[in-house]
Amino acid sequence: MISSIPLSATLLAALSLTAPALAGPLASPKRGLVFTPNNTTPEDDKIWVQSPSSLTWYYNYGESPSAVFDEVPQSKFEFVPMMWGVSPDTSNITFLNTVKSLIKDKGINITHALSFNEPDLSWEYGGSNVDPESAAQAYVKNFIPLRKMGVKVGLPACAGHPEGLVWLQDFLDKCSAILSEGGSKKNCSYDFVPFHWYGNFEGLASHMGSYSAVFPKDKFWITEYNINNQDLGSTQDFYNMSAEYFDRLEFVERYSLFGAFRSDVSNVGANAAMLNRDGNLTDIGAWYLGRPGTGVDPLSGAGKSKSAALRLGLPQLGSVWLGTVVAAAVLLGA
């Protein structure tokens, strides 16, 4: 059982430094982009790299860089490849070979890689739906060799519920067992621990406390987070509190807000989006890029398209832990 003492201490420390909604932290080198491209408003894609922008890295749920950012040097806007899920053949090394090719053939300095996206969730909820044994087999084939090449790799990013940590610990046990076959005992190796969160700030702080208890010496990447389906004031307060929190904590190495899209296609609520219906930066969008607030209401503008969930034939989801359902559907060809 995880002790409640570190959780309470973490939570109280975080809450004691609540930031007002209009005075949030600006630029931070920790911030990255969760890139979810679309064909309806492709002009929005360039917003995230227009100067001034504090974003230093991005991922797109895939193994290859997004062409829209080809003109931006890797040294300024680092692409981090992801192996989103696992094929039926767990010995498949397509991801490994692709990353090797990016490095050796295309000269792209890949320094970090992300493994499986919400493997603890089913397809229905946007997860990659991978059991710990299969994930461990694929991880050993694709990510252990990358570590030997000097690429820093992250553990699978589980959803923000207690069962995610249970899944992750089972994965680590099975990964270690595979590496120990036929020889001395070896532990599963990794460089950082990603996870996701959708919900209020108190829950975020508590969830981070749970992870800190299990991984007390590791660096964290919060690769998806937001507060979903809340009023504007609460959403802005959450953004400012969480950004200040992440920037202050040394063990938080990187973080990426899920919200780089227009409010009329947001599946986490209009106020959580960084663009209004016309593609203009909201306060949160501007703050995240390191700029002063814009005063743009997320619900303003005429908009161009129907909901992303409806466009992809998906249900409108209002629960927490569902941030990647749209991205997952895109990757699966919905």
BELDA-V856502 format. One record per backbone hydrogen bond with DSSP energy under -0.5 kcal/mol. CO is the residue of the C=O (numbers start at 1). NH is the residue of the N-H. E is the energy in kcal/mol with one decimal. If there is no record, write none. Layout:
# BELDA-V856502
{{CO:NH:E} {CO:NH:E}}
This chain:
# BELDA-V856502
{{3:7:-0.6} {4:8:-2.3} {5:9:-2.3} {6:10:-2.4} {7:11:-2.6} {8:12:-2.7} {9:13:-2.2} {10:14:-2.1} {11:15:-2.6} {12:16:-1.6} {14:17:-1.5} {15:18:-1.0} {20:23:-1.8} {28:31:-1.3} {30:255:-2.0} {31:56:-2.3} {31:57:-0.6} {33:35:-1.0} {33:59:-2.1} {34:36:-0.6} {41:44:-2.0} {42:45:-1.4} {43:46:-0.6} {44:47:-1.4} {45:48:-0.6} {46:49:-1.5} {46:50:-0.6} {47:50:-1.0} {56:78:-2.6} {57:33:-2.0} {58:80:-2.5} {59:35:-2.5} {62:82:-2.7} {66:69:-1.9} {67:70:-2.0} {69:72:-1.8} {71:73:-0.6} {73:76:-1.5} {73:77:-2.2} {78:58:-2.8} {79:81:-0.6} {81:114:-3.1} {82:84:-0.9} {84:117:-2.3} {88:90:-1.1} {89:92:-1.9} {93:97:-2.5} {94:98:-2.5} {95:99:-2.5} {96:100:-2.4} {97:101:-2.2} {98:102:-2.3} {99:103:-1.9} {100:104:-3.3} {101:105:-1.8} {101:106:-1.9} {102:108:-3.0} {107:109:-0.5} {108:110:-1.9} {109:111:-0.7} {111:152:-2.9} {112:81:-0.6} {113:154:-2.1} {114:83:-2.2} {116:118:-0.7} {116:157:-2.3} {117:128:-1.2} {118:121:-1.6} {118:128:-0.9} {118:129:-0.9} {119:130:-1.4} {121:129:-1.6} {122:125:-1.1} {122:127:-2.2} {123:126:-2.1} {131:135:-2.4} {132:136:-2.3} {133:137:-2.1} {134:138:-2.3} {135:139:-2.5} {136:140:-2.4} {137:141:-1.6} {138:142:-2.0} {139:143:-2.7} {139:144:-1.4} {142:146:-0.6} {143:147:-2.1} {144:148:-1.6} {145:149:-0.9} {146:149:-0.6} {146:151:-2.3} {147:150:-1.4} {152:113:-2.0} {153:191:-3.0} {153:192:-1.2} {156:158:-0.9} {157:118:-2.8} {158:196:-1.9} {159:161:-1.8} {161:164:-2.0} {161:165:-0.6} {162:165:-0.8} {162:166:-1.2} {163:167:-2.5} {164:168:-2.3} {165:169:-2.4} {166:170:-2.0} {167:171:-2.5} {168:172:-2.4} {169:173:-2.0} {170:174:-2.2} {171:175:-2.8} {172:176:-2.4} {173:177:-1.9} {174:178:-2.1} {175:179:-2.2} {176:180:-1.4} {176:186:-0.5} {178:181:-1.2} {180:183:-1.7} {191:219:-0.5} {192:155:-1.9} {192:194:-0.6} {193:221:-1.9} {194:158:-0.6} {195:223:-0.9} {195:224:-0.8} {197:226:-1.4} {200:204:-1.9} {201:205:-2.8} {202:206:-2.0} {203:207:-2.7} {204:208:-2.6} {205:209:-1.8} {206:210:-1.9} {207:211:-2.1} {208:212:-2.6} {209:213:-1.7} {210:214:-1.2} {211:215:-3.1} {215:218:-1.1} {219:193:-2.9} {220:253:-2.2} {220:254:-1.3} {221:195:-1.7} {221:223:-1.1} {222:256:-2.6} {224:197:-1.9} {225:258:-2.1} {226:199:-1.7} {226:228:-0.5} {231:235:-2.2} {232:236:-2.7} {233:237:-2.4} {234:238:-2.3} {235:239:-2.3} {236:240:-2.4} {237:241:-2.6} {238:242:-2.7} {239:243:-2.7} {240:244:-2.0} {241:245:-2.0} {242:246:-2.9} {243:247:-2.5} {244:248:-1.7} {245:249:-1.7} {248:250:-0.5} {249:252:-1.2} {251:220:-3.5} {251:253:-0.9} {254:222:-1.9} {255:32:-1.9} {257:34:-0.6} {257:259:-0.9} {259:261:-2.2} {259:274:-3.1} {261:274:-0.5} {261:275:-1.5} {262:265:-1.5} {263:266:-0.9} {268:229:-2.3} {269:272:-1.1} {270:273:-1.3} {274:282:-2.1} {275:263:-1.2} {276:279:-1.7} {280:276:-2.5} {282:286:-2.6} {283:287:-3.1} {284:288:-2.6} {285:289:-1.3} {286:291:-2.9} {287:290:-1.6} {289:54:-0.9} {296:283:-0.7} {297:300:-2.0} {300:277:-1.8} {307:311:-2.9} {308:312:-1.8} {309:314:-3.9} {310:313:-1.3} {315:317:-0.7} {319:322:-0.5} {322:325:-1.5} {324:328:-3.2} {325:329:-1.9} {326:330:-2.1} {327:331:-2.2} {328:332:-1.9} {329:334:-3.2} {330:333:-1.2}}
